[in-house]
Amino acid sequence: MMKKILIGVIIILILSIILWIENQTFWGFISILIPGLILITGLTEISNRPPQIAIITFWGRKIWRKDGKTEILKEGLNWIFIKKILFDLILISKTTRQKSLNPQKILTPDNVDIQIPISLGWNVDEEDCSTYINLGEDTGVDTHIQDIIEGRLREYSRHPDEGPMNWKEMIGSGLKTLDFLVKSLCGDPEEESEIEEDQYDHLTKIDDNIPTQILLDWYSKKNPTNLHVRNNWGDGKDWEEAMSTNFDDNWKLLLDTISSLGIDINELKGKIDIRIKLLKKISAGKGKIKIKNTGTYLTRLTIGDVNPDPNGEIYKADIELQKEERQRKSEQYEVETDFTKAQLLIDFAQKNGKDISFDEAYSTIMKYKAIKEGRGFVYEGSLGGLAGIGSFLSTLMKGGSK
C-alpha cells in the first residue's frame, strides 16, 4: 500500500517540477514544496539493532491485507504517508525472548514431589503480529506459555498412556517430556502430506495406533518404561509378564505387534527419526515452530535436571529402601565370593595331597580376610605346612587364583 502511495507522490512531484520549469509561478513552487515535504518527512528508519518490525495503522486502526494479515514494514529505511496524522507505526521487537520459568512442581503417581526446571526462547511471528498484540504482547505470551506448561505438566505426570508411572521414570523421561510439551504448545502433529512448505518447522504425525512415548524409548535404546502401556498396548499383550532383561527381546515383542498391525517398520523408524531431529533442534535453540494462538514461534525449549523433593517422606523411604537393597546385594555377593574362594582353597589343597573340609577352608578364608582388613595376624592353621599356601592365599585374597 505504501509503495503505491509513494509512487503517486513521486509522480506528482515530477509533474510539479516540470510545470514549474515551464511557468515558474508561485503556485508552481508550492506544488513542488508540498509533495517534496511529504516525501522527505515520510522517510522512516526501522531499527535492525535491536531488530524490529512495524504494523502500519491508518487513523489508529490496523490495516488488513486481502489475505487477512496486517500490513507490516520490516527493518531498514521505509516511507510513511503523512506520518503521525494519517498513518503511523506500531513497533514490535524481533529480538528472541529468552525465559527461565520457575521450577515446575508436579506430583508423580507414587506421590513424590518433582521439580522440573524449564527454559525457552520465542519470537514474534511476522505473519501473525495482530494475534501477538491482542494477547497482550510479551506479558500476555509469557503468561499463556507459563499456564500451558504448568497445566500440561500436571496432566503429563499422571497421564495413563504417555506419563511416567513413578518418580524414577519421571527423572529419566527428559526427551518424552520435551515431546509432550512441544505438542502442548504448538498443537497436534499433522500428516506430512497436509503440511504446506514454508519457513517454519512442523510436527509430523507418526502413528495414531502407537503411543509416541514408547516409540521414543525404543529409539533411545531404553526398555519400555510406562507400565500402563506395557500392560495394555498392542493386541492385548501383557508386556509386564513378557518383559525380559534383554533390550532386543523386549522390543521384538513391540515390533511383532507393529507388524501385525500392518505398519511398515522402516517407514515408522523414518518418522521417529524426523521427530527426534526436530526435538534436538528445538532443544539446541535452532527451532522455528509456531506456538498456537499466540502469534509467536518457539525457537528453544530446554528441560534441566529433574529432581525430586529431597525432604519428601515417600522419596526418602524409597531411597532408604534402595540403600538397603544395594547393601543386601553387596553382602550377598561378598558371601558368594567367600564361598567361591573356600572352594578354590579346597581344590588347591587336594592338588597338593591334603583333604580339608569346607568349614575349615571357609574358616581359613575368613581369617585371612580379617588379616587383610587389619583385624588379625598371620595364621595358616592346619594348612601351615602346605607348600605354597601363603602365596596362594595372598593371591586369592587379592581377587586372583592359582
N, C-alpha and C positions, 0 to 999 in steps of 0.2 A: 504493500500500500504506500509506504513512504517513498519507495523508488518512483512510483508513478507521479506522486505529487512533486518530488524533486525534479523529475524530467520536465514537468509542466512549468515549474518556477524558472528553470534554466531557459526553456524556450521563450517564456515571456521576457526574461532579462535580455536575451539575444535580440529579440524583435524590438525591444525598447531602445537598445543601443543603436540598432540600425536606423530607427526612426529619429533618434536624437541627432545622429550624424547628418541626416538629410535636412532636418529642420532646426536643430539646436535651439529649441524653445525651453522655457522654464518648466512647463508641464512635461516636456520630454525628459528633462533631467529628473524630475520627481518620479517618472515612470521607470527610470533606471534605479533610482535610490531605494525605492520600496522593495522590489524583488531582490535587490542586492543585499539589503539589510536582513531580509527574511532568510536569504541563502546563507549569510555569514553567521547570524545568531542561531541558526538551526543546527550548526555543527556541534556534535556531542561525542565525547570520547567515553566509551565504557571500559573500565579498568580490566587489565589482564593480570594485575598483581596487587591484591588477590584477584583471581578470575571472577568475572561477573557476567550475568546476562540481564536483560531488561524486558519487562512486559510493557507494551505500548497501551496507553489509555487515551480516550477521547472524552473530554469533559468529565474526567474522573471515573469513566467506565472502561472496562477491558474491551479490547477489540477482538472479535472472534472471526476466525477464518472459516471458509466453507467446509473444511474437514472437521470442524468442531474444536479446533485448538486455538489457543490465544496467539496473537501476533507478538513475536519476540524479536529482540535485537541481540546480537552476540557481541563479544568483546572487540574492541578496536574503534576506529573512527566511524561514526554514524551521523545521520541527519534527521532532525525532527522539525515538522512544520509548525511554526508559531508556538514554540516550546513554552510551557507553563501557562498558556492561555487556552489553546485548543487541545494540544496533545502534550502528554507528559510520560514519564517512565517510572516503573516500579522496579528498582534494582534488586537483584537476587544473587547472593553469593554462590559461586560454583566451587568453593573450597570443600573438600571432603571432610565431613564432620566425623571426628573420632570420639567415641563414647565408651566409658567403662561403667557398666551397670553395677549397682550394689550386689554383693554376693546373693544369689537366689537361693532361698531356703525351701527345701521340699522334704516330704516325709515318704520314705520308701515303704513298700508293702509289709516289711518286717519291723516297721515303726522306728526306724533310725533317721534322725535329722541329718540332712546332707546340705552342704553349701556348695554352690556352683558359681564360680566367677566367670563372667561373660563380658567380652568387649566387642565392639563392632564399629564399622565405618559405613557411612551412607552419603549420598549426594543427591542433588535435585535433578529430576528428570526434565530435560528441556521441553519435552513433548507434552508434559502434563503439569506445568507450573501452577495452573489455576487450582488444581486439587491440593497442591502443597500449601498455597496461600489460604485456601478455605479451611484447611485443617488447623491452621494456627502457626504456620511456618515451623521454625526449628523446635519451639517449645511443644507444639502440638504433635509433631512427628515423634519426638523423643518420648512423650507420654504414651503415644499409641504403641510404639515398639516395646516400651517397658511393660505395658499392660498385657500385650500379646505374649511376650516371653514368660512373664510371671504365670499367667493363666495356663498356657500350654505346657509349661514345665511341670506344674502341679498335676495336670492331666497325664503327662507322659510318665511321671514317676509311678503311677498306678494303672497305667493302660494295660489291659489284659493281653493284647496282641503284640504291641510294639515296645512297651516299657519293661524295665528290669523287674525281677521278682524279689530282689533283696539288695542291701546296700553294697555288697561286693560286686554285683553285676552293674550297679549304677556307676561305681568308680571306674569300671573298665568299659563303659559304653560311650566314650567321647565321640567317636565317629557317628554312631547311631543317634546320639542326642543332637549332634550338629545337623544331621539329615532331617530329623523331626522338626527342629526349629526353623530351618530354611524353608521347609514346606509350610510351616505355620505362618511365616512372614510373607512368603512370596506366592502362595497359592498351590493348588494341587498340580501334580505333574501332567503334562499334555502329551497327546500322541505325537510322535515325531512328524508324521505326515501332515498334521494340522498346524505346525509351527511355521510362521512366516519368517523368512530370513531378514534379520535386522542387526542392529549394533549390540543387542543385548544377549545375555546368556539365558537359557531356558532349562527348566526341569522337565526331562523327558520321562514318560511313563515306562516302567519296567514290566510288571505283570500284575494284573488285578487279583490273580489266584494265589499269589505267593507273597507273604509279608516281607517287605523290603528289609526290615531289621535282621531277619535271619539270613538273608542273602548277603548283607554286609558282613555278618560273622563269617560266612562261607568265604567271601573274598579276602577277608583279613586273616584267614587261616586259623580261626578260632573255632572251638567246638560250639555247637548251638547252645545259647545261654538262656533263652527265655523258656521257662518251664511250661508255661501255658501253650506256647507254640509247639514245643516238643511233644506234648501230650495230645494235642488236638488237631494239628495241621497235617494235611497230607493223607487223604484217603483213609482216615480213621486210625492211622498207625500210632501206637503208643511209643513215642520217642524215648521216654524216660527208661522204660524197660529194655528198649532196643539199643540204648547207648553203650558204647564200649570206650576204652581208654585210647583207642586209635582214631586219629582225626579222619583218615581216609575211609575207615569203616563207617564212621558216623555219617559222613557226607555222602557215602554211597547210597545210604537209605534215602537221603534227600533227593539225590539225582535220579534214583529209580522212580521215586514218586513224581518228580518233574516230568520224566519221560512218559510215565503212564498218563499224564495229563495232556500229552501231545505237544509239549513245549520243546522247541529246539534249544539244546544246551548251549551250543556255540553262540546263538543269537542272544540268549539270556546273558551269557558272560560279557558279550559286547555291550549290552545295555547297562550292566552293572559297572563296567569299566568307565563308561561315559559319566555315570553318576558320581563315581569316586573321583574322577578327574575334576569335575565341577566342584565338589566339596573341598578338595585340596586347593583349588584355585581361589575359592571364597575364603578359606582359612588363611591363605597366604596374602590376602588383601588385593587380589587381582581380579575379583569378580565384578560383574555388572549385570545384576538380575533385579528386575523390578519388585519393589515391595508394594503389595496390593493396597489400593485405597489411600495412598499417601502422596502420590506424585513424586516419589523418590526411587532410587535404586540402591541395592545393597552391594557394597564393594568388599566388605570383610565381616566375618563372624567367627570369633575365636572363643573356644571354651578352655578355661585354665584347668589347673589341677582340682579335681573334685575331691572334697574332704568331708568325712562325717564329723559330727559334733563330738569332740573327744570326751565331753562330760556327760554324754547320753548314757543312761543306765543300760539299755539293751546293747549298745555298741561296746561298752566296757565289759559287759558279761560275755559278749561274743569274742572279744579279743582275749579275755582270760581263758575262755574255752579253747581257743586256738593255741594259746601258750601251753595249756595242759596237754593238748593233743600232740603238739610237737615234742614236749618233754617225754610223753609216754612212748612215742615212736622212737625217740632218741635212746631211751632206756631199753626198749625192746631190741633195737639194733645193737646196742652195746652188749646185751646178754647173748644175743645170737653170735656176735663176733667172738666173745669169750668162749662160747661152746665150740666154735669152729677152731679156735686156737688150741683148745684142750684136745680136740680130735687130732689135730696136726702133731701135737706133742706125743700122743699115744702112738701114732704111726712112726714118728721118729724113734721112739724108744724100742718099738718092735724091730725096726730095721737094725738097731744096734744090740739086739739079743735080750731085751728086757720087756717083760709084760707088766703094764700098770693099769689100774682101774681108771674109769672115767673120773671118779671122785678125786683120786689122787692127782690126776692130770689137771683137773679144774682147780683144785686147791693150790697147785704149784703156779698156775697161770695167775690166780688172784694174788698170790704172794708177790710175784714179780711185778704185777700191776701196781701193788702198793709201793714197792721199791721205786718204780718209775715215777710215781707221783710224790715221792719223798716222804712216804709214811712207813718205811721199814728198812731192813738191812738185807744184804745178800743172803739168800737161803735157798738151797737146792734140795733139801730133804733127802729122801731115799734115792733121788736121781743124781746125787752129788758125784758119784763115781762114774757116771755115764760119760763116755768120751764125747766131747764137743757140745755138751749140754748147755754150758754157759753161753757159748757163741750162738747156739740155736735159739735159746730163749731171748737173748738180746735182740736178734734179728726179728724174731716173732713179735716181740712187744713193740717193735718199730713199724709193724704192719707188713713185714715180709714173711717168707717161709723158705725153708731149705729142703 
